[in-house]
Amino acid sequence: MTPILHEQARAARDEVFGRNVFVRGVVEVSSFCRQNCHYCAMRRDNRLLDRYRLKADELADLIIHRRPAAITDIDIQAGEDPVAVREVVLPLVRELRKRTNLGITLCLGTLSPFEYDQLREAGGDYYVIKIETGNAEHFQSIGAPGTLDKRVNAIRYLANSGWKVSSGFIVGLPGQRPSHIDQTLELLSQLPLAGCSVSPFVAGVDTPFVGAPCGDINRTLDCVAEMRLASPQWIIPAVSAMSLVSNDGYVRAFNAGANLATINLTPDAVRADYPIYKRDRIVMDEDRVLSSIEAAGCEVSRVGIADYLKNLLPTQRVAASAPLPESVTN
Ligand code: SF4
């Protein structure tokens, strides 16, 4: 770990966003997936997993009436499941758009342009589509969806059609060389992104990578800092895998320049069947998230991600150096 790097990154974050951390809620609406990524237990070949698809009306009730007050945006996540897109996500997004001012983030995998457009028309603001690695051969070797080129083209399509886009990658994936990380950071810096994440690798149960060592937390946090310095205006999350590999990893992410936290709202009854990493995953509930933000000397942003990005001037999108615009702090 490089303390000076983290200090510089924190200062760069503070210059653009102050000490404000965006807080979103995530609902994991379906664990069906047509893809077969070697690093993920939701891969289609994992027959040991009980799959579920939640109901749009129950999710709407949960989000509208029972979300923690700090949440300004909602992240609707699923395996790559076109049925869930059609039957759960589209009606849910329309309902939330009608009945709330929440920003709407979607993380649903690689879909068709028609599906992206439908979701955008329904009211989606921010689409998360991770590249996982920026090296094309490495991408193939981990069984990630399609090809790296296709993934990058999807990012460009989304950005050109009005979405704000976030991507992400994993440190410590089997087969990753140090040069792959540099290559990934370089590629990400050239894409039309509003945000990006980095997670330490955690081997999923019932995957071909089971038993592989975890990604290095210090290298992961250095990547947070490097991304912040290269792209000061990005929205960069602290992620739950950081807590999994290191007790204080989540708090340290804020100290390295992160500015987004996510509270998990997925109903308890199905949470174990959405096995990010493993079934007894660390769940970032409201208390854990809010106390981590406080421990890092930060505070909860009163402005949501979607509102913040909507109100940025075009020049701030490429070289943000100002505090939150007044129009979005009121
Ligand atoms: S990473 Fe996403 S696309 Fe790949 S298997 Fe898991 S849920 Fe499916």
Boltz pocket constraint, residues with backbone or C-beta under 6 A from the ligand:
constraints:
  - pocket:
      binder: B
      contacts: [[A, 32], [A, 33], [A, 34], [A, 35], [A, 36], [A, 37], [A, 40], [A, 41], [A, 42], [A, 43], [A, 44], [A, 78], [A, 79], [A, 80], [A, 109], [A, 145]]
      max_distance: 6.0
